[in-house]
Amino acid sequence: MGTIVCQTCNSTITHFEDEKVSVLYAKCDHCHEDLHEEDTE
């Protein structure tokens, strides 16, 4: 079982099936949208 966690806010995004227990980091939709808003200002 694996877990994908937001690297910005540390919330759990989703779980996925895997042979090993693992944690992967990505950005959730909320934090990803905030990043784009900062770029346009």
VMD Tcl script that builds the backbone (N, CA, C; Angstrom):
set m [mol new atoms 123]
animate dup $m
set s [atomselect $m all]
$s set {name element resname resid chain x y z} {
  {N N MET 1 A 0.852 -1.183 0.000}
  {CA C MET 1 A 0.000 0.000 0.000}
  {C C MET 1 A 0.887 1.232 0.000}
  {N N GLY 2 A 0.595 2.145 -0.874}
  {CA C GLY 2 A 1.336 3.389 -0.933}
  {C C GLY 2 A 0.418 4.573 -0.706}
  {N N THR 3 A 1.001 5.674 -0.331}
  {CA C THR 3 A 0.252 6.896 -0.067}
  {C C THR 3 A 0.909 8.044 -0.816}
  {N N ILE 4 A 0.099 8.884 -1.440}
  {CA C ILE 4 A 0.609 10.108 -2.056}
  {C C ILE 4 A 0.200 11.262 -1.153}
  {N N VAL 5 A 1.201 12.056 -0.728}
  {CA C VAL 5 A 1.005 13.138 0.232}
  {C C VAL 5 A 1.404 14.462 -0.416}
  {N N CYS 6 A 0.679 15.524 -0.122}
  {CA C CYS 6 A 1.025 16.852 -0.635}
  {C C CYS 6 A 2.297 17.341 0.054}
  {N N GLN 7 A 3.277 17.746 -0.741}
  {CA C GLN 7 A 4.547 18.204 -0.168}
  {C C GLN 7 A 4.431 19.588 0.454}
  {N N THR 8 A 3.361 20.313 0.173}
  {CA C THR 8 A 3.183 21.649 0.713}
  {C C THR 8 A 2.386 21.636 2.021}
  {N N CYS 9 A 1.226 20.985 2.012}
  {CA C CYS 9 A 0.358 21.022 3.197}
  {C C CYS 9 A 0.304 19.692 3.946}
  {N N ASN 10 A 0.989 18.669 3.466}
  {CA C ASN 10 A 1.057 17.343 4.103}
  {C C ASN 10 A -0.277 16.618 4.204}
  {N N SER 11 A -1.268 16.991 3.391}
  {CA C SER 11 A -2.522 16.250 3.400}
  {C C SER 11 A -2.401 15.033 2.487}
  {N N THR 12 A -3.147 13.993 2.799}
  {CA C THR 12 A -3.145 12.785 1.988}
  {C C THR 12 A -3.964 13.038 0.731}
  {N N ILE 13 A -3.357 12.789 -0.430}
  {CA C ILE 13 A -4.050 12.996 -1.702}
  {C C ILE 13 A -4.793 11.724 -2.094}
  {N N THR 14 A -4.094 10.583 -2.081}
  {CA C THR 14 A -4.714 9.309 -2.456}
  {C C THR 14 A -3.852 8.156 -1.978}
  {N N HIS 15 A -4.403 6.964 -2.091}
  {CA C HIS 15 A -3.673 5.731 -1.788}
  {C C HIS 15 A -3.590 4.916 -3.065}
  {N N PHE 16 A -2.553 4.084 -3.185}
  {CA C PHE 16 A -2.424 3.213 -4.345}
  {C C PHE 16 A -1.870 1.861 -3.918}
  {N N GLU 17 A -2.123 0.858 -4.750}
  {CA C GLU 17 A -1.668 -0.495 -4.460}
  {C C GLU 17 A -0.211 -0.643 -4.872}
  {N N ASP 18 A 0.604 -1.189 -3.984}
  {CA C ASP 18 A 2.010 -1.447 -4.253}
  {C C ASP 18 A 2.447 -2.589 -3.355}
  {N N GLU 19 A 3.491 -3.293 -3.753}
  {CA C GLU 19 A 3.981 -4.406 -2.939}
  {C C GLU 19 A 4.604 -3.909 -1.640}
  {N N LYS 20 A 5.218 -2.743 -1.677}
  {CA C LYS 20 A 5.876 -2.185 -0.500}
  {C C LYS 20 A 5.059 -1.014 0.049}
  {N N VAL 21 A 5.259 -0.731 1.318}
  {CA C VAL 21 A 4.659 0.466 1.910}
  {C C VAL 21 A 5.539 1.636 1.517}
  {N N SER 22 A 4.957 2.644 0.878}
  {CA C SER 22 A 5.757 3.774 0.421}
  {C C SER 22 A 4.957 5.061 0.517}
  {N N VAL 23 A 5.691 6.166 0.553}
  {CA C VAL 23 A 5.083 7.491 0.564}
  {C C VAL 23 A 5.707 8.276 -0.583}
  {N N LEU 24 A 4.862 8.806 -1.450}
  {CA C LEU 24 A 5.314 9.653 -2.542}
  {C C LEU 24 A 4.779 11.057 -2.298}
  {N N TYR 25 A 5.537 12.051 -2.742}
  {CA C TYR 25 A 5.125 13.437 -2.533}
  {C C TYR 25 A 4.779 14.098 -3.855}
  {N N ALA 26 A 3.713 14.886 -3.853}
  {CA C ALA 26 A 3.250 15.647 -5.008}
  {C C ALA 26 A 2.596 16.904 -4.458}
  {N N LYS 27 A 1.909 17.642 -5.305}
  {CA C LYS 27 A 1.146 18.801 -4.839}
  {C C LYS 27 A -0.330 18.541 -5.088}
  {N N CYS 28 A -1.147 18.800 -4.072}
  {CA C CYS 28 A -2.587 18.618 -4.221}
  {C C CYS 28 A -3.145 19.731 -5.112}
  {N N ASP 29 A -4.385 19.549 -5.569}
  {CA C ASP 29 A -5.006 20.533 -6.459}
  {C C ASP 29 A -5.075 21.908 -5.823}
  {N N HIS 30 A -5.370 21.967 -4.528}
  {CA C HIS 30 A -5.498 23.252 -3.843}
  {C C HIS 30 A -4.160 24.001 -3.831}
  {N N CYS 31 A -3.076 23.339 -3.458}
  {CA C CYS 31 A -1.760 23.982 -3.405}
  {C C CYS 31 A -1.239 24.279 -4.799}
  {N N HIS 32 A -1.566 23.426 -5.758}
  {CA C HIS 32 A -1.142 23.641 -7.136}
  {C C HIS 32 A -1.799 24.900 -7.705}
  {N N GLU 33 A -3.080 25.122 -7.382}
  {CA C GLU 33 A -3.788 26.326 -7.837}
  {C C GLU 33 A -3.194 27.570 -7.191}
  {N N ASP 34 A -2.853 27.514 -5.904}
  {CA C ASP 34 A -2.246 28.651 -5.214}
  {C C ASP 34 A -0.927 29.037 -5.865}
  {N N LEU 35 A -0.159 28.063 -6.303}
  {CA C LEU 35 A 1.126 28.312 -6.943}
  {C C LEU 35 A 0.932 29.089 -8.241}
  {N N HIS 36 A -0.081 28.706 -9.031}
  {CA C HIS 36 A -0.337 29.396 -10.293}
  {C C HIS 36 A -0.810 30.838 -10.065}
  {N N GLU 37 A -1.577 31.066 -9.016}
  {CA C GLU 37 A -2.048 32.420 -8.719}
  {C C GLU 37 A -0.877 33.333 -8.368}
  {N N GLU 38 A 0.128 32.813 -7.646}
  {CA C GLU 38 A 1.295 33.609 -7.274}
  {C C GLU 38 A 2.125 33.956 -8.505}
  {N N ASP 39 A 2.188 33.046 -9.482}
  {CA C ASP 39 A 2.966 33.274 -10.700}
  {C C ASP 39 A 2.388 34.391 -11.552}
  {N N THR 40 A 1.067 34.568 -11.523}
  {CA C THR 40 A 0.433 35.554 -12.390}
  {C C THR 40 A 0.453 36.960 -11.804}
  {N N GLU 41 A 0.765 37.088 -10.530}
  {CA C GLU 41 A 0.773 38.425 -9.901}
  {C C GLU 41 A 2.062 39.152 -10.163}
}
mol reanalyze $m
mol bondsrecalc $m
mol representation Tube
mol addrep $m
